[in-house]
Amino acid sequence: MTPSHWKRSSHCAEGNACVYVATGPAGHVLVADSGEPGGRVLALTPVAWGSLVGWLKAKRG
């Protein structure tokens, strides 16, 4: 999958450990780890992405 444009998370950890997201085919949200360039990319539906973000925000408190 080739995303149109990767965006870096505004909540990166020290040492430039970041998550990148992009819009992929069929409106999927693509997620990649900066610690693994060229590695696997997770493709989520918009609903699954919203659920994941909601869960992470709740865990962060």
C-alpha positions in Angstrom: 0.0 0.0 0.0 1.3 3.4 -0.9 -0.2 6.2 1.2 -0.8 9.6 -0.3 0.9 11.5 2.5 2.3 10.3 5.9 1.7 12.5 9.0 3.8 12.3 12.1 2.1 11.9 15.4 2.3 15.0 17.7 2.8 12.6 20.6 6.3 11.2 19.8 8.4 9.6 22.5 12.0 10.6 23.2 14.5 9.4 20.6 12.2 10.2 17.7 10.1 7.0 18.3 6.9 8.0 16.4 3.8 6.6 14.8 2.9 7.8 11.3 -0.5 7.8 9.8 -1.8 8.3 6.3 -5.0 7.8 4.2 -4.8 4.6 2.1 -6.9 2.9 -0.5 -10.6 2.7 0.1 -10.3 5.3 2.9 -8.4 3.1 5.2 -6.2 4.7 7.9 -2.6 3.4 7.5 -0.3 3.3 10.6 3.4 2.8 10.6 6.2 2.7 13.2 9.2 5.0 12.7 11.3 2.4 14.5 10.8 0.0 11.6 11.3 1.8 8.4 10.0 -0.2 5.4 8.3 -2.5 7.9 4.7 -3.6 8.1 1.9 -1.1 7.8 -1.4 -1.6 9.7 -4.5 -0.8 7.7 -7.6 0.1 9.7 -11.1 1.1 8.7 -12.1 4.6 9.8 -14.4 3.0 12.4 -11.6 0.8 13.8 -9.2 3.8 13.8 -11.8 5.9 15.8 -12.2 3.0 18.3 -8.4 2.7 18.7 -7.9 6.4 19.3 -10.8 6.5 21.7 -9.4 3.6 23.7 -5.9 5.1 23.8 -7.2 8.4 25.0 -9.2 6.7 27.7 -6.1 4.7 28.8 -4.0 7.9 28.9 -6.5 9.5 31.3 
